[in-house]
């Protein structure tokens, strides 16, 4: 049995998926591992491409697009490894990154989840961790992203720290902690599921760390660029679901705010 399962969810991301898998196969982690691609009913030939080029990759083909959280859960349930790495298809994994991440998980005190330093294609870091979502923390996070220069962002992402959440674009978790938390909450189709998942793990005494010794390239924004309206709607639905679950007093104010800005989703999760 492999020590680590790398779960990659894909929905019509053939080119990105191929590049991600190529990076993993050109510089495979030393830890014993398997790769499971969970396909959300893609129509771009993603499944066929994976099966022809990487026959050792496990493919979990779903009949419909069930969303990010549910698809990750499908991959987790069909595997048995001690460790699980949730990895976006729009990532590239340099040599040694996963082994450094697993080392951090095993060495940091009480660690249940660790996330690496995420950088864009030019090597500039993104803010891939933060405090529990709420009105103040969301404003602070957005302000930090908008107003922090590259030098400050590099400094902010240069040291290991205990955090409330790390990005689900690349998130390493112990299976026992993931299962104790009930896996990812499937009410989130896309967005916020990583923050919610980290909160569930922390509620059971687990610790979440940002571990920049491991660095992964994240070519983010592909789905938003392809269909910005749909991804915007998905984010708002998840945001409302998150506030309903974790910040119920603030949810009515969020609805009014989104309605005033013309961004209230047509079909929110409470209908």
BELDAGI-V209765 format. One record per residue. N is the residue number from 1. RES is the residue in one letter. PSI is psi as a letter, one per 40 degrees, with the letter a starting at -180 (* if undefined). OMEGA is omega in degrees with one decimal (* if undefined). D_FIRST is the distance of its C-alpha to the first C-alpha in Angstrom with 1 decimal. Layout:
N|RES|PSI|OMEGA|D_FIRST + N|RES|PSI|OMEGA|D_FIRST
This chain:
1|X|h|178.9|0.0 + 2|X|i|176.9|3.8 + 3|X|d|-174.0|6.5 + 4|X|h|169.6|8.9 + 5|X|h|175.2|9.9 + 6|X|h|-177.9|13.4 + 7|X|h|-179.9|15.5 + 8|X|h|176.7|18.8 + 9|X|h|-177.8|21.6 + 10|X|h|172.3|24.3 + 11|X|h|-179.7|27.7 + 12|X|f|179.1|30.0 + 13|X|f|-172.0|28.7 + 14|X|d|-176.0|28.2 + 15|X|d|178.1|29.6 + 16|X|d|-179.9|27.9 + 17|X|d|178.3|24.6 + 18|X|d|179.6|25.0 + 19|X|d|178.4|26.1 + 20|X|d|179.9|23.1 + 21|X|d|178.3|20.6 + 22|X|d|179.3|22.8 + 23|X|d|179.3|22.7 + 24|X|d|-178.5|18.9 + 25|X|d|178.2|18.9 + 26|X|d|178.4|21.9 + 27|X|g|-175.0|20.6 + 28|X|i|175.5|16.8 + 29|X|i|-179.5|15.5 + 30|X|d|179.0|14.5 + 31|X|i|178.7|11.6 + 32|X|h|-171.1|8.2 + 33|X|i|169.1|8.4 + 34|X|i|179.1|9.0 + 35|X|h|177.8|12.5 + 36|X|h|175.5|13.8 + 37|X|h|177.3|17.6 + 38|X|h|-175.5|19.4 + 39|X|h|-177.6|22.9 + 40|X|f|177.1|25.8 + 41|X|f|178.0|27.9 + 42|X|i|178.2|28.9 + 43|X|e|-175.3|31.9 + 44|X|e|179.3|31.8 + 45|X|e|-178.6|29.5 + 46|X|d|-177.0|26.4 + 47|X|d|-179.8|24.1 + 48|X|d|179.6|25.8 + 49|X|d|179.9|25.6 + 50|X|d|-177.3|21.9 + 51|X|d|-178.8|21.3 + 52|X|d|-175.4|23.8 + 53|X|d|-176.2|23.0 + 54|X|g|-175.8|19.2 + 55|X|e|179.7|17.9 + 56|X|e|177.7|14.2 + 57|X|h|176.6|14.5 + 58|X|h|178.6|13.7 + 59|X|h|174.8|17.2 + 60|X|h|-175.3|18.2 + 61|X|h|-179.8|21.9 + 62|X|i|-176.0|24.1 + 63|X|d|179.6|27.6 + 64|X|i|176.2|29.3 + 65|X|h|-175.0|29.1 + 66|X|e|179.9|27.9 + 67|X|i|-172.4|27.9 + 68|X|d|-176.6|25.6 + 69|X|d|-178.2|24.6 + 70|X|d|179.8|23.9 + 71|X|d|175.7|22.0 + 72|X|d|178.5|19.7 + 73|X|d|178.0|19.2 + 74|X|d|178.1|18.4 + 75|X|d|179.7|15.5 + 76|X|d|-176.0|14.2 + 77|X|d|-177.7|14.7 + 78|X|e|179.6|12.8 + 79|X|i|-173.3|9.5 + 80|X|e|-174.1|7.6 + 81|X|i|178.8|6.7 + 82|X|d|-176.3|9.2 + 83|X|i|179.5|11.4 + 84|X|h|174.9|13.0 + 85|X|h|172.3|15.5 + 86|X|h|-173.3|18.3 + 87|X|h|176.7|20.1 + 88|X|i|177.0|23.3 + 89|X|e|-179.8|24.0 + 90|X|f|176.7|27.1 + 91|X|i|171.5|25.4 + 92|X|h|-173.6|25.1 + 93|X|h|179.0|22.6 + 94|X|i|178.6|24.2 + 95|X|h|174.8|22.6 + 96|X|e|-174.5|21.2 + 97|X|d|-177.5|21.5 + 98|X|d|178.5|17.9 + 99|X|d|176.0|17.5 + 100|X|d|179.4|20.8 + 101|X|d|178.8|19.8 + 102|X|d|177.2|16.7 + 103|X|d|179.2|19.1 + 104|X|d|-179.7|21.6 + 105|X|d|-176.5|19.5 + 106|X|e|-175.2|18.7 + 107|X|d|-177.8|22.3 + 108|X|h|-174.7|24.6 + 109|X|h|175.1|26.0 + 110|X|e|-174.3|24.5 + 111|X|h|172.0|22.7 + 112|X|d|-179.7|20.7 + 113|X|h|170.5|21.2 + 114|X|i|175.9|22.3 + 115|X|i|-177.9|23.8 + 116|X|i|169.8|24.9 + 117|X|h|178.4|28.4 + 118|X|h|178.8|29.0 + 119|X|i|177.9|31.7 + 120|X|a|-176.4|33.4 + 121|X|d|178.6|34.0 + 122|X|e|178.4|36.8 + 123|X|e|179.4|34.8 + 124|X|h|-175.9|36.6 + 125|X|i|172.7|34.6 + 126|X|i|178.6|34.3 + 127|X|g|-171.3|34.5 + 128|X|f|177.6|31.0 + 129|X|i|178.5|31.3 + 130|X|a|177.1|34.0 + 131|X|i|178.5|35.5 + 132|X|h|-176.3|35.1 + 133|X|h|176.1|36.8 + 134|X|i|-177.4|40.4 + 135|X|d|-177.5|43.8 + 136|X|d|-177.0|44.4 + 137|X|d|176.7|41.0 + 138|X|d|178.6|40.8 + 139|X|d|179.8|44.2 + 140|X|d|-179.9|43.3 + 141|X|d|-179.8|40.1 + 142|X|d|179.2|42.1 + 143|X|d|179.0|44.9 + 144|X|d|-179.4|42.6 + 145|X|d|-176.6|41.1 + 146|X|d|-168.8|44.6 + 147|X|e|178.9|46.6 + 148|X|h|175.3|44.3 + 149|X|i|-177.7|44.9 + 150|X|d|-179.8|42.3 + 151|X|d|-179.9|43.2 + 152|X|d|179.7|42.7 + 153|X|d|177.8|39.5 + 154|X|d|179.4|38.1 + 155|X|d|-179.3|39.3 + 156|X|d|-176.1|37.8 + 157|X|f|-173.8|34.3 + 158|X|e|-176.8|34.5 + 159|X|i|179.2|33.3 + 160|X|h|179.5|30.5 + 161|X|i|173.9|31.6 + 162|X|h|-174.8|30.7 + 163|X|i|176.6|31.2 + 164|X|d|-179.2|31.2 + 165|X|i|171.0|29.0 + 166|X|i|-175.3|27.3 + 167|X|h|175.7|27.2 + 168|X|e|175.5|24.5 + 169|X|d|174.4|24.8 + 170|X|h|-173.2|22.2 + 171|X|h|179.4|20.8 + 172|X|h|-176.5|17.9 + 173|X|i|172.3|17.2 + 174|X|h|-178.8|15.2 + 175|X|d|-177.1|13.7 + 176|X|d|178.8|15.8 + 177|X|d|178.2|18.8 + 178|X|d|-178.3|18.4 + 179|X|d|178.0|18.2 + 180|X|d|179.1|21.1 + 181|X|e|-179.5|23.1 + 182|X|f|-176.0|22.7 + 183|X|a|-177.7|20.9 + 184|X|i|-179.5|23.4 + 185|X|h|-172.2|26.8 + 186|X|e|172.8|27.4 + 187|X|e|177.4|31.2 + 188|X|h|178.0|30.7 + 189|X|d|-177.4|30.6 + 190|X|h|-178.6|30.6 + 191|X|i|176.2|31.4 + 192|X|e|-178.6|31.4 + 193|X|d|179.7|28.0 + 194|X|d|178.3|26.6 + 195|X|d|178.9|29.5 + 196|X|d|-179.3|29.3 + 197|X|d|178.1|25.5 + 198|X|d|178.5|26.2 + 199|X|d|179.6|29.1 + 200|X|d|178.2|27.2 + 201|X|d|179.3|24.7 + 202|X|d|-180.0|27.7 + 203|X|d|179.3|29.5 + 204|X|e|174.1|27.0 + 205|X|e|178.7|27.5 + 206|X|i|178.2|24.9 + 207|X|i|-179.9|26.1 + 208|X|h|-177.5|25.9 + 209|X|i|166.4|26.5 + 210|X|h|-172.4|27.7 + 211|X|g|-173.8|26.4 + 212|X|e|175.4|28.4 + 213|X|d|174.2|27.0 + 214|X|h|-178.0|24.5 + 215|X|h|-178.1|26.5 + 216|X|h|179.0|25.6 + 217|X|h|-179.8|28.1 + 218|X|h|-179.2|28.9 + 219|X|g|-169.9|31.3 + 220|X|i|174.1|32.2 + 221|X|e|-177.6|34.9 + 222|X|d|-178.0|34.2 + 223|X|d|178.7|34.2 + 224|X|d|179.5|37.1 + 225|X|d|-179.5|39.1 + 226|X|d|-177.8|38.5 + 227|X|g|-174.9|39.5 + 228|X|d|-179.4|40.8 + 229|X|d|-178.6|42.4 + 230|X|d|-179.7|39.4 + 231|X|d|176.2|37.1 + 232|X|d|177.1|40.0 + 233|X|d|-179.9|40.3 + 234|X|d|179.1|36.5 + 235|X|d|-177.8|36.7 + 236|X|d|177.2|39.8 + 237|X|d|178.7|38.3 + 238|X|d|178.3|35.3 + 239|X|d|178.0|37.6 + 240|X|d|178.7|39.8 + 241|X|d|179.9|36.9 + 242|X|d|179.8|35.7 + 243|X|d|178.4|39.3 + 244|X|d|-177.6|39.7 + 245|X|d|-171.0|36.7 + 246|X|d|-177.4|37.2 + 247|X|f|-172.1|40.8 + 248|X|d|179.5|42.7 + 249|X|d|-177.0|46.1 + 250|X|e|-175.2|45.6 + 251|X|d|178.4|44.5 + 252|X|d|178.6|48.1 + 253|X|d|177.3|49.2 + 254|X|d|178.5|46.3 + 255|X|d|179.2|47.3 + 256|X|d|179.8|50.9 + 257|X|d|-179.9|50.0 + 258|X|d|178.9|47.9 + 259|X|d|-179.9|50.7 + 260|X|d|179.5|53.3 + 261|X|e|-178.9|51.3 + 262|X|f|-176.4|50.8 + 263|X|e|176.5|47.0 + 264|X|h|-176.6|46.4 + 265|X|i|-177.6|43.8 + 266|X|d|179.0|45.4 + 267|X|g|178.4|42.9 + 268|X|i|-173.0|41.4 + 269|X|e|179.2|38.8 + 270|X|e|-179.6|41.5 + 271|X|*|*|43.3
